[in-house]
Amino acid sequence: MANVRTLLRMRSFRSVIVVSALVYGSHALYDAFAVIRWSHAGLGMSAISVLWAEAVAAEVVVFFVIGPWVLDRLGAHAAALLAATAGVIRWSVMGFTDSLLLLSFLQPLHGFTFAMLQLACMRIMAAAVPPGVAATAQAIYALSAGLMTAALTSVSGALYAPYGSMTFLAMGALCLIALPFAWYGFADRPNRTAETAPGRSAVDG
């Protein structure tokens, strides 16, 4: 419990947890109901498979090409803002369209809403979290995102029945809420030594 308290006193770590839970959690409706939505809209399974493959391909490209470039040149702060903004755009537009053409332009945003945020979170935790509590930090990070996704999957089911695709607007709202936490909390820190230099506390809350 001491490790948990130490981590939760760190503003940067709290921001990672909030932003990741909101943005990753916003995928709950997509994961559970996108295929149902697209099938009801008349898209064939071949088209739906291509859309899913497009999202996976974008994720790989961001992990290996775009993401490292953004982190090295713009930092984790910008990467987190890009991820949350991509979520706002992706889910908001998806709430109003079932056009195969528009969906094909939206699907690559998965590389940002998932892969880009993952890279940003890992960069912040590697820089800010002391080695002695790194394992606990990873556990909290994974658990919080998992619990939020599970909860939002249940909520998505309750909302999708009466509201259909408009429920995606709620997912976009979650990413919008994440934006100020990403803006103020994802401060780029070159290393832990800078955080613990004389006159500064390792806990920045």
C-alpha positions as CSV (number, residue, x, y, z in Angstrom):
1,M,0.0,0.0,0.0
2,A,2.9,2.3,0.6
3,N,3.9,2.0,-3.0
4,V,0.4,2.8,-4.2
5,R,0.3,5.9,-2.0
6,T,3.6,7.0,-3.3
7,L,2.4,6.7,-6.9
8,L,-0.9,8.4,-6.3
9,R,0.8,11.4,-4.9
10,M,2.6,11.9,-8.2
11,R,0.6,14.2,-10.5
12,S,2.1,12.8,-13.7
13,F,1.2,9.3,-12.7
14,R,-2.4,10.3,-11.7
15,S,-2.7,11.9,-15.1
16,V,-1.5,8.8,-16.9
17,I,-4.1,6.7,-15.1
18,V,-7.0,9.1,-15.8
19,V,-6.2,9.7,-19.4
20,S,-5.5,6.1,-20.2
21,A,-8.7,4.9,-18.4
22,L,-10.8,7.5,-20.3
23,V,-9.3,7.0,-23.8
24,Y,-8.8,3.3,-23.7
25,G,-12.2,2.9,-22.0
26,S,-13.8,4.9,-24.9
27,H,-13.1,1.9,-27.1
28,A,-15.6,-0.2,-25.2
29,L,-18.5,0.6,-27.4
30,Y,-16.5,0.2,-30.6
31,D,-15.2,-3.2,-29.5
32,A,-18.6,-4.5,-28.5
33,F,-21.0,-2.9,-31.0
34,A,-19.1,-1.7,-34.1
35,V,-19.6,-4.9,-36.1
36,I,-23.3,-5.0,-35.1
37,R,-23.7,-1.4,-36.1
38,W,-22.0,-1.9,-39.5
39,S,-23.8,-5.1,-40.2
40,H,-27.2,-3.5,-39.6
41,A,-26.1,-0.6,-41.8
42,G,-25.7,-3.1,-44.7
43,L,-21.9,-3.5,-44.8
44,G,-20.7,-7.0,-45.7
45,M,-18.4,-9.0,-43.6
46,S,-15.6,-8.5,-46.2
47,A,-15.9,-4.7,-45.8
48,I,-16.0,-5.0,-42.0
49,S,-13.0,-7.2,-42.0
50,V,-11.1,-4.7,-44.1
51,L,-12.0,-1.9,-41.7
52,W,-10.8,-3.9,-38.7
53,A,-7.6,-4.8,-40.5
54,E,-7.1,-1.1,-41.4
55,A,-7.2,-0.3,-37.7
56,V,-4.7,-3.0,-36.7
57,A,-2.4,-1.9,-39.5
58,A,-2.6,1.7,-38.3
59,E,-1.7,0.6,-34.8
60,V,1.4,-1.2,-36.0
61,V,2.5,1.8,-38.1
62,V,2.1,4.2,-35.1
63,F,3.9,1.8,-32.8
64,F,6.9,1.4,-35.0
65,V,7.1,4.6,-37.2
66,I,4.9,7.5,-36.4
67,G,4.8,7.2,-32.6
68,P,8.5,7.1,-31.9
69,W,9.0,10.1,-34.3
70,V,6.3,12.1,-32.4
71,L,7.7,11.3,-29.0
72,D,11.3,12.1,-30.0
73,R,10.4,15.5,-31.6
74,L,7.3,16.6,-29.8
75,G,7.3,14.7,-26.6
76,A,4.8,12.6,-24.6
77,H,2.7,15.7,-23.9
78,A,1.9,16.3,-27.6
79,A,1.4,12.5,-28.2
80,A,-1.2,12.3,-25.4
81,L,-3.0,15.4,-26.7
82,L,-3.0,13.9,-30.2
83,A,-4.4,10.6,-28.9
84,A,-7.3,12.2,-27.0
85,T,-8.1,14.6,-29.9
86,A,-8.2,11.7,-32.3
87,G,-10.6,10.0,-30.0
88,V,-12.9,13.0,-30.0
89,I,-12.9,13.1,-33.8
90,R,-13.1,9.4,-34.3
91,W,-16.1,8.7,-32.0
92,S,-18.0,11.9,-32.8
93,V,-17.9,11.3,-36.5
94,M,-18.7,7.6,-36.1
95,G,-21.8,8.5,-34.2
96,F,-23.3,10.1,-37.4
97,T,-22.1,7.9,-40.2
98,D,-22.1,4.3,-41.5
99,S,-20.5,5.3,-44.8
100,L,-17.8,2.8,-45.8
101,L,-15.7,5.6,-47.3
102,L,-15.8,7.8,-44.2
103,L,-15.2,4.8,-41.9
104,S,-12.2,3.9,-44.0
105,F,-10.8,7.3,-43.2
106,L,-11.6,7.1,-39.5
107,Q,-10.2,3.6,-38.8
108,P,-6.5,4.7,-39.1
109,L,-7.2,6.9,-36.0
110,H,-7.0,3.8,-34.0
111,G,-3.3,4.1,-34.3
112,F,-3.5,7.3,-32.3
113,T,-6.3,6.5,-29.9
114,F,-4.5,3.3,-28.8
115,A,-0.9,3.0,-29.9
116,M,0.1,6.7,-29.6
117,L,-1.4,6.9,-26.1
118,Q,0.3,3.7,-25.0
119,L,3.7,5.1,-26.1
120,A,3.0,8.4,-24.4
121,C,2.1,6.7,-21.1
122,M,5.1,4.4,-21.2
123,R,7.4,7.4,-21.8
124,I,5.9,9.4,-18.9
125,M,6.1,6.4,-16.5
126,A,9.6,5.5,-17.5
127,A,10.7,9.1,-16.8
128,A,8.7,9.8,-13.7
129,V,8.2,6.6,-11.8
130,P,11.0,5.4,-9.5
131,P,12.3,1.9,-10.3
132,G,11.3,0.6,-6.9
133,V,7.6,1.1,-7.6
134,A,7.6,0.6,-11.4
135,A,6.0,-2.9,-11.2
136,T,3.2,-1.5,-9.0
137,A,2.8,1.4,-11.5
138,Q,2.3,-1.0,-14.4
139,A,-0.2,-3.0,-12.4
140,I,-2.3,0.0,-11.5
141,Y,-2.1,1.3,-15.1
142,A,-3.4,-2.0,-16.5
143,L,-6.0,-2.5,-13.9
144,S,-7.5,0.9,-14.1
145,A,-7.8,0.7,-17.9
146,G,-9.3,-2.8,-17.6
147,L,-11.8,-1.8,-15.0
148,M,-12.9,1.3,-16.9
149,T,-13.3,-0.7,-20.1
150,A,-15.4,-3.4,-18.4
151,A,-17.6,-0.8,-16.8
152,L,-18.1,1.1,-20.0
153,T,-18.9,-2.1,-21.9
154,S,-21.8,-2.6,-19.5
155,V,-22.8,1.1,-19.9
156,S,-22.5,0.9,-23.7
157,G,-24.9,-2.0,-23.7
158,A,-27.5,-0.1,-21.8
159,L,-27.1,3.0,-24.0
160,Y,-26.8,1.3,-27.4
161,A,-30.3,-0.2,-27.2
162,P,-32.2,3.1,-27.0
163,Y,-29.7,5.4,-28.8
164,G,-27.8,3.3,-31.3
165,S,-24.8,4.9,-33.0
166,M,-25.4,8.2,-31.0
167,T,-23.8,6.4,-28.1
168,F,-20.5,7.0,-29.8
169,L,-20.9,10.7,-28.9
170,A,-20.6,9.6,-25.2
171,M,-17.3,7.9,-26.0
172,G,-16.1,11.1,-27.7
173,A,-17.1,13.0,-24.6
174,L,-14.8,10.8,-22.5
175,C,-11.9,11.7,-24.8
176,L,-12.8,15.3,-24.5
177,I,-12.7,15.0,-20.7
178,A,-9.2,13.5,-21.0
179,L,-7.8,16.5,-22.9
180,P,-7.2,18.8,-19.9
181,F,-5.6,16.0,-17.9
182,A,-3.3,15.3,-20.8
183,W,-2.6,19.0,-21.2
184,Y,-1.7,19.7,-17.6
185,G,-0.5,16.3,-16.4
186,F,1.7,14.9,-19.2
187,A,4.7,17.1,-18.5
188,D,7.7,15.8,-20.3
189,R,10.6,14.9,-17.9
190,P,14.0,13.9,-19.3
191,N,14.8,11.5,-16.5
192,R,14.1,10.8,-12.8
193,T,17.3,12.4,-11.7
194,A,15.8,15.8,-12.8
195,E,12.8,15.2,-10.6
196,T,14.8,14.3,-7.6
197,A,17.4,17.0,-7.9
198,P,18.2,19.0,-4.7
199,G,15.4,21.3,-3.8
200,R,12.8,19.2,-5.6
201,S,10.6,16.4,-4.3
202,A,10.3,13.0,-6.1
203,V,6.6,13.4,-5.5
204,D,5.2,16.2,-7.6
205,G,1.6,16.2,-6.4
